[in-house]
């Protein structure tokens, strides 16, 4: 049995503008800003010859019937590459954060799977071409818009122009390596549901694009966090639970916001201030989970 392994960072989006009108999904996506995390999705792809094609997807050791985007990626590869016919394919995703909670796990799973399939079958695509297939799959499944291009390159980014890696354009937001992401998460909010909600789409687009333009003019972590919070307030998705935490962190002069989309509170903070923030978050953590991660500056990659 042959195997390949790849890693894609998870990602938090602070604010964005929906640009999903192009019928060619390579050109659809979003403008926005976010941060890639050292916590992410490691994917192992195992293949062996068989009488007919079969696909099994496991998430953290358990067979999954809900890995829609991963199945979409595999199907796209199978329909494009005849040399993948008559293989048993086993996909093992090891996910380091909660799924569906605003960490871009579906994009990271799709991206690491695309890199793994390209490698294990020796398909000869570039890293960018493989990432484009992951981007299209995520848009078709309505689980994200700009996550894949962000996770492909890492760091703190502004997505200047929508589209897949190689087509969209991102600009780096300078961030020193002593910054970490700290988050208290209570669980998911449905990305698919929000991307279909016309009222939310309107609020997102009337404000998200302006904030992207402002961050392009002055790209720094402080502005990223301030604009993320302004966006969360404008879009109106802050729940009572997250509002209580934001009130406490505001009083301690920490600028926090909500990941798009998760019932969570996050910030980028220097290591020296982390413990003070964690003391606040721990007071609210019995029914949530605290996650701390360094920033991933490398982007998605094959693992040896």
N, C-alpha and C positions, 0 to 999 in steps of 0.2 A: 504494500500500500504506500503510495507516494503522499507526501504532505508538504504544506507550506504554511507559514505563519506571518501574520501582519498585524500592525497596531494602528489605530486611529484615535486621536485624542477626542474626549468629549468636549462639549462647547456650550457656553451660555451666551445667549443673545440678550443684550440690554435694551436695544430699540431697533426698529426696522421699518421699511416701507415695502409694501407688496407690489411686485411687478411680474405678475404671472400671466399676462395676456398673450405673449408670443405662443403661437401654436407649435413652434419648434422649441421643445423644452430645454435644449442646450442654451437658449437665449433668455429663458424665463428664470425667475428667482426673486431676489430681494436686494435692496440696498439696506445697509444696517451696520451695526457694530457689536462686537462681542469678544470673548476670550476663550482660547483653547486650553484644556486642562491636561496635566500629567496623568490624571485618572482618565481612563478611556475604555476602549473595547479591543481586546486581543482576540483575533480570530484564527483558528486553526482549520485548514481545509485538507481533508483526507480523501483520496480518490483511488479507485481500483476498477479494472475492467469488469464488466458484467454483461449479461445477456440483453438487458435493457436499462434505460436510465432510471435512477432513483435519487431522491434528495431527502436527507434528514437534517434538520436544524435543531441544535441543542443550545440552550441559554443557561449558563452557569450549571451545566451538568444535567439539565432536565430537557427532555424532548419538548419542543415548542410547536404548537399549532397556530400561534399568533404572530410569527415572525414574517409579517407581510412583505416588508421591504426586502429582506434577505431572499425570500423566494422570488420576488420580482427581479432582483439582480441576477440570480442564478438562471431564471427563465430567459432573461435578455441575452445572457452569455450563450446559453444552449441554442437559442434560435439563430445566433450570429455565427457561431463557430462549430462547423460540422465535426471537427476532431474531438469534440466533447461528447459525441454520441456513444451510447453503450458503456456508461460508467456509473458506478455507485459513488455518490458524493455525500460526504458527511461534513457538516459545518458545525464547528464548536465555537460559540461566542462566549467569551468571559468578560462580563460587564462589571465595571468597578464602581458604578453609581446606580441609584434607583432609575428604572426605566419609566419613560413618559412623564418625567418631572421637570422638564426644561433643561436637560443636560445634553441634548442632541444625540441620544444613544442610537436612534434609528439611522441617522446619517453616518455615525461612526461605524456601526455594524455593516452598512452597505458599502462604505468606503474600504474598510479592512477586508471585507469579503471580495470585492472587485480586485484588489491588489493580490489577494491570495489565489483566486482563480486564475488570474493572468500568469502568475508565477508557476503554480503547480502543473498547469497544462502547457506551459511554454508558448503562450499565444503571441508573444512578441509585441504587445501593445506598450506604449510609453506609460509612465505613471499617470500622466495627465489624461490620456485616453481612457484608462481604466477608471479614473476618478469621474470622468464625464458620464460613464454608464451608471455610477452610483448616484450622481446628481439627478439624472433623468428619472431613475427609479423612485427616488424620494419625492420628486414633484408629482409623478404619476400616482403615487400612493397618498399624496397630500399629508405627509408627515413632517415636511419642512420645505424651506425655500432656498436658504443661503448657507445652510449648515455645512454642506459638503465642501464648498470652496474654502470656507474658513478652516475646517479641520484638515484640509489638504496641506495648508501652509503653516498653521499654528500661530502662536503669539496673540497679542491683542490687535484686532484688525478693524478697519472700516471697509465695508464692502461698497466701493465707489460706483461700480457698474454691475448690474445683475448678470447672472449667467453661470454656466458651469466653469470649472477650472479650465484655463486656457482661453476662455471667452469673457467671463466676468473679470472684474478688476478689483483688487484689494490694495489698501494702503496700510502700512504698519503704523500702529500707535506705540511710540516708545514706552517701554516698561522695563524697569530694572529687575534683576533676578531675585531681589529680596521681596518682591510682591507675591502674595499668595491669595487665592480665592477662598473665602470662608462662606459657608452656606448652612442655613437651617431649613430643611425641606420637610414638608408634611405630605407631599404626594403630587399626583398628576392633575393637570388641567388639559383638556383635549385640544391639541393643536388642530386636528382635522375639523373639529366643531368651530373653532374660532376663525379658521381660514375661510369657512363658508358663511359666517355671520356678517351680513352686509353692513350692519351698524358698526360693528367692531372694525371691519375693514376700512370703513370711512374714517373713523377716529385714528386708526393706525396711519393711514396714508396722509391725512391732512397735517400731521405733526411729525411723523417719522422722517420724511424727506428733509424737512427743515433742520432737524437735529443732525442728520448725516452731513449736510452741507456745513453746519457749524463745527462739527468735529474734524472735518477735512481741513478747515481753516486753522484750527488750533488742536492738533492731535496730542492729547495727553490723558493720563489715567484719571486725573481729577475731573476733567470735562466728561470723560466717558461715564463715570459714575453719576455725576450730576445730571447729565442728559438722560441716562437710564431711568433715574428716579422721576424726572419730569414726565417722561414718556409713560411710565407705569401709572402715574397719577392721572394723566390725560386719557389713557385708554380705559381706565376705570375697572380694572380686574382685581384690584387689591381686596382680599377677603378680610373679614373681621380678625381672623387669626393672625394673618400677616401684618395687619394694621397695628395690632398691639405691639408686635416686635419692632416694627419701624418706629413707633412712638418711643420705645425704650432706647433704640440705637440713636435716634435723632437727639434725644436728651443727653447722650454721651458723646455727641459730635462725631458720630460715624455716619457717613453717607452710604446708605444701603438701598437696594431696590429689589424688584422681582425679576427672576428669569422669565423669558418668553418661551414657552408657557409652562409654569409650574407653580404650585402653591408653596412658595419658598421665598426666603429672604437671602440675598447674597451681597457681597462686596469684594472689591480688591483692596487689600490692606498690606502694609509693610509688616514684616515678621515681628518687629519690635512692639507693635501694637496689638498683635494677634491675641495674646492671652487675655487682655482687658476686654476685647470684644467677645471672646468665647465665654467669659464669665457671665455676660449678659445673655448670650444665646442659650447657655445651659439651663437658665431659669425657665425657659420655654420649651425645653427639648424632650420632656417625658413622652409626648405623643408625636415627636418628630425625630429627625436624624441630622446630626451635625456632620458636615463634610468639609474637609480642608484639602486643598490641592495646590501644588505649585503650578505655574504656567508652563504649558508645553510650547517650546519655541521651534520645534523641528517639523511638526506636521506628520501626516500619515506616512507609514514606512513599513517595509518588509522587515521581519525579524529573522535573524540567523538561527 
